[in-house]
């Protein structure tokens, strides 16, 4: 089934939960390298986010062995408020010799890429003004992958790095799945996202409203992938926020398609066809 670019819900990515074999090391990395602030912690978990108390990432301790041959996280993506913020964190990564895996101009955004100490992919990006996006007549938004103008970003940077600023959000999440068509059907029909762009035969980008993507999905990971153990190292849960109407729409669709879920105090929790857990709550 191929959906249009128009979405049926207004849900947005809210935060990501990760499992870690060494959560202290991982939380320290997200503080010192990425610039998140610890907002709460216990012996087995950390909550990190922006100074105003917005949680963007949770890290939970796990003793479950890792399994690389599963569906799961390709990257989580922090969306910065300004181009200056992007330049500032780029300067911080360079000065502190924090390895990056790429820096790309996607047409609608400029993005930096790196991995955390447990191998989870990270994107840090800034959206260009919508007037510069390649928005098609049917509402789809085409992306490109070209080298980012790092010098221009560095020229806009502040010389001091004070961490990720208020207004930073979990802009999107990108997942490895096993069957692209099944995932497309699920995300467009059950979550109500609009299909925004097909990147070749093996990746799609989906969003609510007029955004370029709140979710990327690909089948680039080689091999016959297994469903993940929710407690294994790596992605634990993708958290979404929406309205009461969004929750009703999604719960109705879960029931209609006989998909198992829980609804605890207004928080829907379920798994997608790739076995990845999602939760949706009212913003």
C-alpha positions in Angstrom: 0.0 0.0 0.0 1.3 3.5 -0.9 0.1 6.4 1.2 -0.1 10.0 0.3 2.0 12.7 2.0 -1.0 13.8 4.1 -1.1 12.5 7.7 -4.1 11.4 9.7 -2.6 12.3 13.1 -0.5 15.1 14.5 1.9 12.9 16.6 5.5 13.9 16.9 8.6 12.2 18.2 9.1 13.1 21.9 12.0 11.1 23.3 14.0 7.9 23.1 14.7 5.2 25.7 18.0 3.2 25.4 19.3 0.2 27.3 23.0 0.3 28.2 25.4 -2.1 29.6 27.3 0.8 31.2 24.7 3.6 31.7 27.1 5.8 33.7 29.5 5.9 30.8 26.8 6.5 28.3 25.1 9.2 30.4 28.5 11.0 30.8 29.0 10.9 27.0 25.6 12.5 26.4 26.5 15.2 28.9 30.0 16.0 27.9 30.0 15.2 24.1 26.4 16.0 23.2 25.6 18.6 25.8 22.5 17.2 27.4 21.8 17.9 31.1 21.0 15.1 33.6 17.5 15.8 34.8 17.1 12.7 37.1 19.0 9.6 38.0 18.8 6.4 40.0 21.1 3.4 40.4 19.8 1.9 37.2 18.6 4.8 35.0 19.3 8.4 33.8 17.0 11.0 32.3 18.7 13.6 30.2 17.4 16.7 28.3 17.5 20.5 28.1 17.9 23.0 31.0 14.1 23.7 31.1 13.4 20.1 32.2 12.4 18.6 28.8 13.5 15.0 28.8 14.8 13.8 25.4 16.6 10.7 26.4 16.4 7.9 29.0 19.1 5.4 29.6 18.3 2.2 31.5 20.8 -0.4 32.8 20.6 -3.9 31.3 22.5 -7.1 31.8 21.0 -8.8 28.8 23.6 -9.7 26.2 23.8 -7.7 23.0 22.5 -9.0 19.7 23.7 -7.2 16.6 21.4 -9.1 14.2 18.1 -7.5 15.0 15.9 -4.6 13.9 16.3 -1.5 15.9 17.9 2.0 16.0 19.7 3.4 13.0 19.9 6.8 14.7 18.1 9.2 17.1 18.1 12.8 16.0 18.4 16.0 18.1 16.9 19.0 16.3 18.6 22.3 17.3 16.8 25.7 17.3 19.3 27.7 15.3 22.1 27.4 12.7 24.4 29.1 15.3 23.7 26.2 17.7 24.7 23.7 15.0 27.9 25.5 14.3 28.6 25.7 18.1 28.2 22.0 18.7 30.3 21.2 15.5 33.1 23.4 16.9 32.8 21.6 20.3 33.0 18.2 18.7 36.1 19.2 16.7 37.9 20.9 19.6 37.3 18.0 21.9 38.3 15.5 19.2 35.0 13.6 19.4 34.8 11.4 16.3 32.1 12.1 13.7 30.9 9.7 11.0 29.5 12.4 8.7 28.2 15.9 8.0 25.5 16.2 5.4 23.3 18.8 3.6 19.9 17.1 3.1 18.3 20.0 1.3 15.9 20.6 4.1 18.5 20.4 6.9 22.2 20.3 7.8 23.2 17.3 9.9 26.1 16.0 11.9 26.5 12.2 12.6 28.3 10.3 15.2 28.0 7.2 17.4 27.8 6.9 21.2 30.1 4.5 23.2 27.7 1.6 22.9 27.3 2.0 19.1 23.9 3.9 19.0 23.7 6.2 16.0 23.2 10.0 16.7 22.2 12.8 14.4 22.4 16.4 15.4 20.7 18.7 12.9 19.2 22.1 12.1 16.3 22.6 9.8 16.6 25.1 7.0 13.7 27.6 6.4 10.8 25.8 4.8 11.1 28.1 1.7 14.3 26.2 0.9 12.7 22.7 1.1 11.9 20.8 -2.0 8.1 20.4 -1.4 6.3 18.7 -4.2 2.8 19.4 -5.4 1.4 16.3 -3.6 3.0 17.4 -0.4 6.0 15.0 -0.5 9.3 16.5 0.6 12.4 15.3 -1.3 15.8 15.1 0.4 19.3 14.9 -0.9 22.6 13.8 0.7 25.4 16.2 -0.1 28.5 17.4 1.9 27.6 20.0 4.5 29.3 23.4 4.4 31.1 23.0 7.7 33.1 26.2 7.3 29.9 28.3 7.1 28.5 26.6 10.2 31.8 27.2 12.1 31.7 30.9 11.1 28.2 31.2 12.8 29.4 29.4 15.9 29.8 30.7 19.4 33.3 30.2 20.9 31.8 28.8 24.1 29.7 25.6 24.3 27.1 25.6 27.1 25.3 22.4 26.1 22.2 21.8 24.1 19.9 24.8 24.4 16.3 25.0 25.4 14.1 24.4 22.4 16.1 21.4 21.3 13.8 18.5 20.5 13.9 14.8 19.4 13.3 15.9 15.8 13.0 12.3 14.5 14.1 8.7 14.9 15.4 6.5 12.1 14.9 2.7 12.4 16.3 -0.5 10.9 13.4 -2.8 10.0 13.1 -6.2 8.2 10.2 -5.6 5.8 9.7 -2.1 4.4 6.2 -2.5 3.0 4.9 -3.9 6.3 6.4 -1.0 8.2 5.0 1.5 5.7 1.5 0.1 6.1 1.8 0.1 9.9 3.1 3.7 10.2 0.7 5.2 7.7 -2.4 3.2 8.7 -2.0 2.7 12.4 0.1 5.7 13.5 -1.5 7.9 10.8 1.8 9.3 9.5 2.1 10.6 6.0 4.6 9.2 3.5 6.9 12.1 2.7 9.6 10.6 0.6 11.0 7.3 -0.8 14.8 7.2 -0.9 15.4 4.5 -3.5 14.0 1.0 -2.9 15.1 0.6 0.6 14.2 3.6 2.8 11.1 5.8 3.4 10.5 8.9 5.4 7.2 9.7 7.2 5.8 12.6 9.2 2.7 14.2 10.6 1.7 17.6 9.3 4.0 19.4 6.9 7.3 18.2 8.4 9.9 16.4 6.3 10.1 13.4 8.6 9.5 12.4 12.2 10.5 8.8 11.3 12.9 7.2 8.9 12.7 3.5 8.1 15.2 1.4 6.2 16.2 -2.1 5.2 19.9 -1.3 4.8 21.1 -3.6 7.6 22.3 -6.9 6.0 21.2 -10.4 6.9 18.0 -11.9 8.1 17.1 -9.7 11.0 15.5 -11.0 14.2 13.0 -9.1 16.3 14.8 -7.3 19.2 14.7 -8.2 22.9 13.2 -5.0 24.5 15.8 -5.4 27.3 18.8 -5.9 25.1 21.4 -3.1 24.7 20.3 -0.4 22.2 16.8 0.9 21.5 14.2 0.2 24.2 11.3 2.5 23.2 10.4 5.3 20.8 8.2 7.8 22.6 5.6 9.9 20.7 3.3 12.7 21.9 0.0 13.7 20.4 -3.6 14.8 21.2 -6.5 12.9 22.7 -7.9 12.5 19.2 -4.5 11.1 18.1 -4.6 8.5 20.9 -8.2 7.6 20.1 -7.4 7.2 16.3 -4.3 5.0 17.1 -6.1 2.8 19.7 -9.0 2.3 17.3 -6.6 1.2 14.6 -4.8 -1.2 17.0 -8.1 -2.8 17.9 -9.2 -2.9 14.3 -6.0 -4.7 13.2 -5.9 -7.0 16.3 -2.5 -5.6 17.4 -1.6 -6.2 21.0 -1.2 -3.1 23.1 -1.6 -1.7 26.6 -3.3 1.6 27.6 -2.1 2.6 31.1 -3.2 6.0 32.3 -3.6 7.2 28.8 -0.2 5.9 27.5 -0.5 3.5 24.6 2.4 1.0 24.3 2.7 -1.4 21.4 5.2 -2.9 18.9 5.5 -2.3 15.2 5.9 -5.1 12.7 9.7 -5.1 13.1 9.2 -5.8 16.9 10.3 -2.3 18.0 8.4 -0.8 21.0 6.6 2.5 20.7 4.6 4.5 23.2 2.1 7.4 22.5 0.9 9.8 25.2 -0.9 13.2 25.3 1.4 16.1 25.0 
